[in-house]
Amino acid sequence: MNRNLGLLCLASLMLMACASASVVDVPDTLKPGANESLFMVVPARGVQIYECRAKKDASAGFEWAFVAPDAELFDARGKNIGRHGAGPYWQANDGSRIVATLKQRADAPVSDAIPWLLLTAKSNGPEGSFSNVTSIQRVNTVGGVAPATGCGRDSAGAIERISYTADYYFFINR
């Protein structure tokens, strides 16, 4: 009896998290396909990694270039459920893993925050909690932008790890 009540409470919390999260107003370009529905909201906390590099046009100087994210993923109750890293990938603690490619981006509605994104996802690991995810939105971003300080020849190769948080909305086909 207590186990069933616990499961019911957990299901209610997850539904409330999804219901409240689904009201985020995103630009039309960041909306998933009509055949997709919100599966899970995954808060993330970590860093965006940048390296001081020569610009593509070497005569133009140096810039902070994005290298990779490095973040922990959480469920609606704040329990660690996985990692997010270079590729980009999202890997659940159960071993399931998805990789994604950028579909669209939009400026974050707050200054000094990394852009909001829509990504196309595909499974890249064993079956598990992330296996059926088809699209990911990155929203509610805070921080993570490239360092404001310039970089130059003397600091070429320097690495900066800039803190960020975001919510990743995982969508699946209906």
Secondary structure, 3 states (H helix, E strand, C coil): CHHHHHHHHHHHHHHHHHHHHCCCCCCHHHCCCCCEEEEEEEEEEEEEEEEEEECCCHHHCEEEEEEEEEEEEECCCCCEEEEEECCCEEEECCCCEEEEEEEEEECCCCCCECCEEEEEEEECCCCCCCCCEEEEEEEEEEECCCCCCCCCHHHCCCEEEEEEEEEEEEEEEC
